[in-house]
């Protein structure tokens, strides 16, 4: 494989003493040409798939929120589409999304159609993209622990108003803001701060339609100094679906996300 010209992720510095990492894993559409060559969709089909799959405008949301915070948080942003690799999946048989062909390397589309040949070996993409991303995110968290004594990972996502066929838990509530939690890494104070911060954006729900949080495996279930929360925003609250422009709701969400960062930064 020929290396892509653009870095696959970026760590954008915040204040030296900030414990907060805004993690934006699914906002990009870029798919390197050599990776694109292994995808079965034509150009029009690929753009339509990205419209459904990409958490559009979440990088802009995190950037706007960071600019509003009293203490600027750090941001870790995936620069490549999740059709390259999904950095939030397990890279092995522990990943439940393998059942619908959407593990670390997707083999099916959001509508359960073939995305890559069935005999695709995921290891080259995992080695080239997934593991370096995981190492860099681990290092970023370790750095916050060393400097600030704690790390708070806030995962910034969005989801479609109507469930897509790939969703394993798409029959549950779909509130304007879904908060994904972990029994070990999401303390009550973090969850309460999120509910208060996003109150102006409408109802907040818990772990539906998507649950859990992202914590690098080195710390997962081991280090209580690492706290984490996933913020999933229903797309009709801030953009035209699927894949359309952002609307005025993005500003309201940026204020809410900034309020959450300020609350947990303390």
BELRADA-V38896 format. One line per field, one symbol per residue. ss: DSSP state (h for helix, s for strand, l for the rest). phi: phi as a letter, one per 30 degrees, with the letter a starting at -180 (. if undefined). Layout:
ss->???
phi->???
//
This chain:
ss->llllllllsssslllllllsssssllllllllhhhhllllllhhhhhhhhhhhllllhhhhhhhhhhhlllllssssslllllllllllllllllhhhhhlslllslslllllsllllllllhhhhhhhhhhhhhhhhhhhhhhhhhhllssssssssslllllllllllllllllsssslllllllhhhhhhhhhhlhhhllssslllllllllllllllllllssssssssshhhlsllllllsllhhhhhhhhhhhhhhhhhl
phi->.deddcddabccdcdecddccdcbcbcccdbeeddedccdddddddddddedcddeiddddddddedcddbdddbcbdccddddbcdccddbdddddedcibddcdcbdecicdcbedcdddeeddddbdddddddddddddddddcciabbccdcbbbddcdcedddbdccdbdebcccbbdcccdedddddddddcedcjdccbhadbbjbcbeedcdiccddccabccccddddbadcdidddcdddddddddddddeddddi
//
